Amino acid sequence: MARDDHTPELTPDLILHAYARGIFPMAESAEDDGLFWLDPDIRGVIPLDGFHISRSLRKTILSEPYQIKVDTDFAGVIEGCADRAETWINGPIFGIYMDLFRAGHAHSVEVWDGPDLVGGVYGVTLKAAFFGESMFSRRRDASKIALAYLVSRLNAGGFKLLDTQFLTPHLASLGGVEISRASYQQALQDALSAEANFLRQPLTVSGRQVCT
């Protein structure tokens, strides 16, 4: 895995340029203000036609236990993702993704239980690529539900790539796979040559009607 610890001044344009090259930033911990850049040999992605919804997850989605919102509490989603014993989300990471959100290049899909934010996922959009950064859950299946709504939205909006950076067992159970850097670069270039619209809402998610 290639790693570069040189950190120029972070700007939204710099981050987007890095993503367009297949590179993304991380931090060692929340307490460390430094950043490093990663270009993994093996990349995690979720094929947008291969997302796996289990029978139990489908049943949960159809039962409509939560409200799904988009971009109403982006900061809260990042905070939820960082609220764990070990996190790579530090102050500079939080700040630059807030800047990207304000510029319209970062988005969150949120799961609400009444007034409580109980799960979500956030990431960066560039052309027809969505770079998933992190997700969290405070209720059973909340992060899976957020991801299901994200995948449906990406398909509705014409996206071609859902980059998860790395593949965890959790993501693998949902259809995530690993591909080589060369395969990733080809998929990335294909996505960057197309246009997509994150704000186009899907009509249904796993059979559940989505209000428009």
C-alpha positions as CSV (number, residue, x, y, z in Angstrom):
1,M,0.0,0.0,0.0
2,A,1.4,3.4,-1.0
3,R,1.4,6.0,1.8
4,D,2.5,9.6,1.7
5,D,2.8,11.5,5.0
6,H,3.4,14.9,3.3
7,T,0.3,17.0,4.0
8,P,-0.1,20.2,2.0
9,E,-2.8,22.7,3.0
10,L,-6.2,20.9,2.8
11,T,-8.7,22.5,0.5
12,P,-11.8,21.0,-1.1
13,D,-10.1,21.2,-4.5
14,L,-7.1,19.4,-3.2
15,I,-9.2,16.6,-1.8
16,L,-11.3,16.2,-5.0
17,H,-8.1,16.2,-7.0
18,A,-6.7,13.4,-4.8
19,Y,-9.9,11.3,-5.1
20,A,-9.7,11.7,-8.9
21,R,-6.3,10.1,-8.7
22,G,-7.5,7.3,-6.4
23,I,-5.9,8.7,-3.3
24,F,-7.6,9.6,0.0
25,P,-6.6,11.0,3.4
26,M,-6.7,9.5,6.8
27,A,-5.4,10.3,10.3
28,E,-3.7,8.0,12.9
29,S,-6.2,8.9,15.6
30,A,-8.6,11.6,16.7
31,E,-5.8,13.1,18.9
32,D,-3.3,13.3,16.1
33,D,-3.7,16.5,13.9
34,G,-1.6,15.0,11.1
35,L,-2.8,13.3,8.0
36,F,-1.4,10.8,5.5
37,W,-2.5,9.8,2.0
38,L,-3.4,6.3,1.0
39,D,-3.4,4.5,-2.4
40,P,-4.2,0.9,-1.5
41,D,-3.0,-2.0,-3.7
42,I,-6.4,-3.7,-3.1
43,R,-9.5,-1.6,-3.1
44,G,-12.9,-2.3,-1.6
45,V,-16.0,-1.5,-3.7
46,I,-19.6,-2.4,-3.7
47,P,-20.9,-3.1,-7.2
48,L,-24.0,-1.1,-7.6
49,D,-25.8,-4.0,-9.2
50,G,-24.6,-6.4,-6.5
51,F,-25.7,-5.0,-3.2
52,H,-27.0,-7.8,-1.0
53,I,-30.1,-7.3,1.1
54,S,-30.8,-10.2,3.4
55,R,-34.4,-11.3,4.1
56,S,-34.3,-9.9,7.6
57,L,-33.0,-6.6,6.4
58,R,-35.6,-6.4,3.7
59,K,-38.3,-7.1,6.3
60,T,-36.9,-4.3,8.5
61,I,-36.9,-1.8,5.7
62,L,-40.5,-2.7,4.7
63,S,-41.7,-2.3,8.3
64,E,-40.6,1.3,8.2
65,P,-39.3,1.6,11.7
66,Y,-37.1,4.7,11.0
67,Q,-37.2,7.9,8.9
68,I,-34.6,8.4,6.2
69,K,-33.2,11.8,5.5
70,V,-30.5,13.2,3.3
71,D,-28.1,16.0,4.2
72,T,-30.0,17.3,7.2
73,D,-27.3,16.6,9.8
74,F,-24.1,16.0,8.0
75,A,-22.0,17.0,11.0
76,G,-23.9,14.7,13.2
77,V,-23.2,11.7,10.9
78,I,-19.4,12.4,11.0
79,E,-19.6,12.8,14.8
80,G,-21.5,9.4,15.0
81,C,-18.8,7.8,12.8
82,A,-16.1,9.2,15.0
83,D,-17.8,8.1,18.3
84,R,-15.9,4.9,18.8
85,A,-12.8,3.7,20.7
86,E,-10.5,4.1,17.7
87,T,-11.1,6.5,14.9
88,W,-9.2,8.0,12.0
89,I,-11.5,11.1,12.0
90,N,-9.6,14.0,13.6
91,G,-10.2,17.8,13.6
92,P,-8.7,18.5,10.1
93,I,-10.7,15.5,8.6
94,F,-13.9,16.8,10.2
95,G,-13.2,20.4,9.0
96,I,-12.4,19.5,5.4
97,Y,-15.4,17.2,4.9
98,M,-17.6,20.0,6.3
99,D,-16.1,22.3,3.6
100,L,-16.8,19.7,1.0
101,F,-20.4,19.4,2.2
102,R,-20.9,23.1,2.0
103,A,-19.5,23.0,-1.5
104,G,-22.0,20.3,-2.5
105,H,-19.5,17.6,-2.9
106,A,-20.2,15.6,0.3
107,H,-23.5,14.0,1.4
108,S,-25.0,12.0,4.2
109,V,-27.8,9.5,4.3
110,E,-29.3,9.5,7.8
111,V,-31.5,7.1,9.8
112,W,-33.7,8.8,12.4
113,D,-35.7,7.3,15.2
114,G,-38.0,10.3,15.9
115,P,-35.7,13.1,17.1
116,D,-32.7,10.8,17.4
117,L,-30.0,10.3,14.7
118,V,-29.4,6.5,15.1
119,G,-27.3,5.7,12.0
120,G,-25.9,7.0,8.8
121,V,-23.3,7.0,6.1
122,Y,-21.4,9.9,4.5
123,G,-19.1,10.3,1.5
124,V,-17.9,12.4,-1.4
125,T,-19.3,12.7,-4.9
126,L,-17.3,13.4,-8.0
127,K,-18.9,13.0,-11.4
128,A,-20.4,9.4,-11.3
129,A,-18.3,8.2,-8.4
130,F,-19.3,8.1,-4.7
131,F,-16.4,7.7,-2.2
132,G,-17.9,6.2,0.9
133,E,-16.0,7.5,4.0
134,S,-17.6,5.9,7.0
135,M,-20.9,4.8,8.6
136,F,-22.3,4.2,12.1
137,S,-25.2,2.6,13.8
138,R,-26.8,3.2,17.2
139,R,-29.7,0.8,16.5
140,R,-29.8,-2.7,15.0
141,D,-29.3,-2.6,11.3
142,A,-29.3,1.2,11.1
143,S,-26.1,1.5,9.1
144,K,-27.2,-1.3,6.8
145,I,-30.4,0.6,6.2
146,A,-28.5,3.8,5.4
147,L,-26.3,1.9,3.0
148,A,-29.3,0.3,1.3
149,Y,-30.8,3.8,0.8
150,L,-27.5,5.1,-0.4
151,V,-27.1,2.3,-3.0
152,S,-30.7,2.9,-4.3
153,R,-30.0,6.6,-4.6
154,L,-26.7,6.1,-6.4
155,N,-28.5,3.7,-8.9
156,A,-31.3,6.2,-9.4
157,G,-28.8,9.0,-9.9
158,G,-26.7,7.2,-12.6
159,F,-23.6,6.6,-10.5
160,K,-21.1,4.0,-11.7
161,L,-18.8,3.5,-8.7
162,L,-19.3,3.1,-4.9
163,D,-15.8,3.1,-3.4
164,T,-15.6,1.8,0.2
165,Q,-11.8,2.1,0.4
166,F,-11.3,-1.1,2.3
167,L,-13.4,-4.3,2.6
168,T,-14.6,-5.3,6.0
169,P,-16.5,-8.5,6.8
170,H,-19.6,-6.3,7.4
171,L,-19.3,-4.8,3.9
172,A,-18.5,-8.2,2.3
173,S,-21.8,-9.5,3.8
174,L,-23.6,-6.7,1.8
175,G,-22.0,-7.6,-1.5
176,G,-18.7,-5.7,-1.2
177,V,-15.7,-7.1,-3.1
178,E,-12.0,-6.4,-3.4
179,I,-10.4,-5.3,-6.7
180,S,-6.9,-4.6,-7.8
181,R,-5.5,-1.0,-8.0
182,A,-5.5,-1.3,-11.8
183,S,-9.1,-2.5,-11.9
184,Y,-10.0,0.3,-9.5
185,Q,-8.3,2.9,-11.7
186,Q,-10.2,1.8,-14.7
187,A,-13.5,1.8,-12.8
188,L,-12.7,5.3,-11.5
189,Q,-11.9,6.7,-14.9
190,D,-15.1,5.3,-16.3
191,A,-17.0,7.0,-13.4
192,L,-15.2,10.3,-13.9
193,S,-16.1,10.3,-17.6
194,A,-19.9,10.2,-16.7
195,E,-22.3,12.6,-15.0
196,A,-24.6,11.6,-12.1
197,N,-27.1,13.3,-9.7
198,F,-27.0,12.4,-6.0
199,L,-30.1,14.4,-5.3
200,R,-32.3,12.2,-7.6
201,Q,-34.3,10.2,-5.2
202,P,-35.2,6.5,-5.8
203,L,-38.8,5.5,-6.2
204,T,-38.4,2.4,-4.0
205,V,-35.9,0.8,-1.7
206,S,-36.2,-2.9,-1.3
207,G,-39.8,-2.7,-2.3
208,R,-40.6,0.1,0.1
209,Q,-42.2,3.2,-1.6
210,V,-40.1,6.3,-1.2
211,C,-42.0,9.6,-0.9
212,T,-40.9,12.2,-3.4
